[in-house]
Amino acid sequence: MLTNKTFLITGIADKNSLAMYVAKEVIKQGGRVICTGLGVSPHHQNLSEKATTFLNKNFQDFKLAVTEELGETSVEILDVTLDDNMASFAQNLSEKGVELHGWLHAIAMDKTIRNKEVKPLLEVTKVEFCDTMDVSAFSLIRLTHFLLKYGVLQIGASICSLSYIAAAKVTFHPYRNMSIAKAALERITIELADELGRSHDIRVNALRFSTYMGSKAGNATLTEDDLATADRMSPLGNAFPLDLAHEVVHLFRPDLKITGEIRHVDGGYHITG
Ligand SMILES: NC(=O)c1ccc[n+]([C@@H]2O[C@H](COP(=O)([O-])OP(=O)(O)OC[C@H]3O[C@@H](n4cnc5c(N)ncnc54)[C@H](O)[C@@H]3O)[C@@H](O)[C@H]2O)c1
């Protein structure tokens, strides 16, 4: 189904990342993947020792997981907060003659969620608000910009991003600041779908997934009780990462006429509560 197609997969932190399930399924369907992980790039400046240690460990874990789960796979450092990092990453791909038939945005970060608790919105600082928005939403625009600027993203490509019902409804578990970024991510999806559909025949869709505790991001936010509650609320029970991967791969298929959609892969969680 995806034979001779290459996809960029962002957002792998470890083997439990949702993006890892997507990467595996793309490969299973005959496609190739290029995976990016957060690490120290030549474009980082004035990093504290703590930040350097965190980023180095993150990249090592990412690389190890990719090798173990996907075998020989191209890996690159990518921090979406740095324009220079994104630009040189895209330029590099272009110089290697890489042609991308799509990419997965599976990136989120919110420092106002700590130890399963969230800051009230009124206490969120401008920096915390803008950082969450930058990493979790604006990066969809910015990375697409550089991939197109350097001629890497092909005409007819498919872009998917991962969202959550919190973009539209107040959740029963901590989320607040992140909800606003998810709402922005979804609106960006729709605006880009219009813009890029007309200019490059490129499709842009978002997928709202179930609550999932297996990943680092999910584990920072959710408890076992939250998962059980969501499972009870969902007519079909919580969806699994593989269900999500199947749907992303479906949307990655060439020549689909689906764009600007906010899809639910959540066992029907969105129709309740
Ligand atoms: N876990 C859930 O319950 C759930 C539900 C619906 C949607 N999602 C979304 O799925 C996506 C993937 O999350 P996950 O649950 O697999 O968790 P994860 O922790 O495995 O993935 C989050 C990724 O974001 C990356 N990231 C953070 N800051 C970055 C930066 N500056 N530059 C580049 N990458 C950066 C992290 O390195 C990590 O790989 C996120 O957008 C998340 O909001 C998760």
The ligand as a Tripos MOL2 file, in Angstrom:
@<TRIPOS>MOLECULE
LIG
   44    48     1     0     0
SMALL
NO_CHARGES

@<TRIPOS>ATOM
      1 N1         -0.9520    9.7280   25.3600 N.am      1 LIG1
      2 C1         -2.1870   10.1200   25.1060 C.2       1 LIG1
      3 O1         -3.1250    9.8750   25.8850 O.2       1 LIG1
      4 C2         -2.4910   10.8970   23.8640 C.ar      1 LIG1
      5 C3         -3.8410   10.9820   23.4310 C.ar      1 LIG1
      6 C4         -4.1300   11.7200   22.2820 C.ar      1 LIG1
      7 C5         -3.1150   12.3860   21.6140 C.ar      1 LIG1
      8 N2         -1.8180   12.2990   22.0720 N.ar      1 LIG1
      9 C6         -0.7940   13.0360   21.3260 C.3       1 LIG1
     10 O2          0.0580   12.1360   20.6500 O.3       1 LIG1
     11 C7          1.3100   12.7950   20.4320 C.3       1 LIG1
     12 C8          2.4300   11.8500   20.8800 C.3       1 LIG1
     13 O3          2.3450   11.6600   22.2700 O.3       1 LIG1
     14 P1          2.6770   10.2740   23.0040 P.3       1 LIG1
     15 O4          1.5270    9.9830   23.9010 O.co2     1 LIG1
     16 O5          3.1290    9.2680   22.0290 O.co2     1 LIG1
     17 O6          3.8680   10.7020   23.9900 O.3       1 LIG1
     18 P2          5.4870   10.7660   23.7950 P.3       1 LIG1
     19 O7          5.9970   11.3510   25.0520 O.co2     1 LIG1
     20 O8          5.9900    9.4360   23.3950 O.co2     1 LIG1
     21 O9          5.6530   11.7610   22.5630 O.3       1 LIG1
     22 C9          5.7590   13.1710   22.6900 C.3       1 LIG1
     23 C10         6.9430   13.5630   21.8460 C.3       1 LIG1
     24 O10         7.0850   14.9780   21.7210 O.3       1 LIG1
     25 C11         8.4950   15.2060   21.5900 C.3       1 LIG1
     26 N3          8.8640   16.6090   21.7670 N.ar      1 LIG1
     27 C12         8.6270   17.4130   22.8570 C.ar      1 LIG1
     28 N4          9.2000   18.6190   22.6610 N.ar      1 LIG1
     29 C13         9.7740   18.5910   21.4160 C.ar      1 LIG1
     30 C14        10.5110   19.5300   20.6520 C.ar      1 LIG1
     31 N5         10.7980   20.7610   21.1090 N.pl3     1 LIG1
     32 N6         10.9620   19.1590   19.4110 N.ar      1 LIG1
     33 C15        10.6970   17.9280   18.9350 C.ar      1 LIG1
     34 N7         10.0190   16.9710   19.6200 N.ar      1 LIG1
     35 C16         9.5590   17.3160   20.8480 C.ar      1 LIG1
     36 C17         9.0770   14.3090   22.6790 C.3       1 LIG1
     37 O11        10.4700   14.1380   22.5050 O.3       1 LIG1
     38 C18         8.2740   13.0370   22.4330 C.3       1 LIG1
     39 O12         8.9200   12.2270   21.4880 O.3       1 LIG1
     40 C19         1.2510   14.1140   21.1930 C.3       1 LIG1
     41 O13         0.8780   15.1410   20.3030 O.3       1 LIG1
     42 C20         0.1330   13.8590   22.1940 C.3       1 LIG1
     43 O14        -0.4830   15.0440   22.6540 O.3       1 LIG1
     44 C21        -1.4900   11.5500   23.1570 C.ar      1 LIG1
@<TRIPOS>BOND
     1     1     2 1
     2     2     3 2
     3     2     4 1
     4     4     5 ar
     5     4    44 ar
     6     5     6 ar
     7     6     7 ar
     8     7     8 ar
     9     8     9 1
    10     8    44 ar
    11     9    10 1
    12     9    42 1
    13    10    11 1
    14    11    12 1
    15    11    40 1
    16    12    13 1
    17    13    14 1
    18    14    15 2
    19    14    16 1
    20    14    17 1
    21    17    18 1
    22    18    19 2
    23    18    20 1
    24    18    21 1
    25    21    22 1
    26    22    23 1
    27    23    24 1
    28    23    38 1
    29    24    25 1
    30    25    26 1
    31    25    36 1
    32    26    27 ar
    33    26    35 ar
    34    27    28 ar
    35    28    29 ar
    36    29    30 ar
    37    29    35 ar
    38    30    31 1
    39    30    32 ar
    40    32    33 ar
    41    33    34 ar
    42    34    35 ar
    43    36    37 1
    44    36    38 1
    45    38    39 1
    46    40    41 1
    47    40    42 1
    48    42    43 1
@<TRIPOS>SUBSTRUCTURE
     1 LIG1         1 GROUP 0 **** ****
